[in-house]
Amino acid sequence: MNRMWIVTVFIAGCAGPTLAPTDSAAPPMNPALTAINDDYVVSVKPLFARACASCHGAGNALPWYHALPLARGLIDDDVAKARRTVDMSHDFPFRGRGTPAEYLDAVHDVITDRSMPPLRYRVMHWSAALDDGERNRVLSWVERSQARLRQTAAPAR
């Protein structure tokens, strides 16, 4: 009987519900942000889709174990907090609680100190961790993007 319940939960939860994008307004785009986004889509977005989007994005199926009551509460809280802070559903600039420069600084920090994805997520999702080459690719994108923002902010001479 107990095995049947586990199998039922597993089968019912495999597809899992999906997350919808947030409705926050898109930040105004300028040529620097457009160039940063174009670079993001090509060089970094595929990595973030694998390692970040299940919490910081939309349209991803939640894992099968989301159907379990204790896991559901933890996952729902983690995802809500993650998306309020940084929502990657709409490419760059991300939406949430920051400016483009703040998001770039945050990405730099979490990639450098390896704090994202969190350990408890990586335990269940081994493929979410970025390898050294991928981390360097993200850091290079951050540096290029920060340089573009500095050029835009520099006063004309």
N, C-alpha and C positions, 0 to 999 in steps of 0.2 A: 504494500500500500504506500509506504513512504517513498519507494523508488518511483512509483507511478506519478506521484505529486511532483517530484524533482524533474522527471522527464517532461511532464505537462508544462511546468514553469519554463523549462529550457526551450521547448518548442514554441510556446506562446511568446516568449521574449526574444527569440532570435532576430526577428525583424525589428522589433522595438519601435517606439514612436520616434518621430523626427522633430527636430527643433525648427522653429520659424525664425527668419531674420528679425532683428529688432526694427522698430519703426522710427528710430531717431533720425533726425534730419542729416542729410549729407553735408559735410563741410564744404565751403566754397573751394573750387579748384582753381589753381593758378598754374602757369606752365611748369614750375618746379615740382608741384605736387603731381601733376600729370606725368612728368618724366619719372618721378619716384615710383608712382603706381605702375607704369609700364615696365620698369625694371623689376619691381616686386612680382608682378604676374609671371614674368619669364623665369626669374632666378630663385625666388624664395617661396612663392605661394604653394608650389607642389610639396615642399618640405613642411610648411605650416599646415597644409591640408592633412598630412599624415600625423603630425606631432601635436598640433595645437587646436585644430578646428573642432574636435569632438567636444571641447568645453568652450572655446572662444569663437565658435562659428555656428552656422545654422545649416539645416538640411541634412545633417548626419543622423543616421539611425543610432539610437542609444543601445548600449550593450544588452545582451540577454538578461544579465543579472540585475538590470534596472527593475525587472518585474518583482524582485524580492523586496519585501517591505523595508528592511533596514538599509539595504543598498539604495533603494529608491530615494529615501530622504537625504542620504549623504550625497548622492549624485546630483539630485535636484538643487541642493544648496550650493554645491561646488560650481555647477554650471551657471546658476543665477549670479553668483558672485563674480565668476570669471567673465561673463558677458557684460555685466555692468561696468567692469573695469576696462576690459579690452574686448570689443566685438569685431572679429575679423570677417564677418559675413559679407561685407561690401568692399573688399580689397582695401587699399591704402589711399588716404589716411583711414585708420581704423576708427571705429566709433566707441564711445564709452565716456571715460572721465579724463581725457587728456588732449593735448595738442599734438600735431604731427611730431614736433621735436621731442615732446615728452614720451611719445610712443617709441620713437627710435632709441632714446636713452634707456627705456625700460627693456626693450628687446635686447639691446647691447648687454645690459646688466644680467638678465636671466640666462642669456646664452653664455656669457663669460663665467658666471658662478654656477652654471648647470642646475639652477633651481627649477627650471621648467623643462619638460613636464615634471610635476611633483613625483616623488618616489612612489607614493602609494598608487599613482596612476601607472607608472612604468612597470610596477610589479605585475599588473594584469595585462599590460599592453607593451610587450617587449620591443616591438618595432617602432614605438613612438620616440624613443631616445634618438637624438641626432648623433651621428658619428663625427669625428674631428673634421673631416672634409666638409660635411654639411654645416657644421658650426662655423667654419671659416667662410663658407659661402654666405651665410647669414650676416656675419660680422662685416664682410666686404660690402654687402648691400647697405648695411647700416652706415658705414663710413661714406660711401658714395652719396647716400641720401642726405646725411648730415652736411656734407660739403655743398650739395645743391641748395639746401635750406640756408646755409650761411651766405652763399652767393646771392640769393634772393633778398636776404635781410641786409646785405652790405649797402651802405649809402652810395649813390652814384657820385662820381667825381667829375 
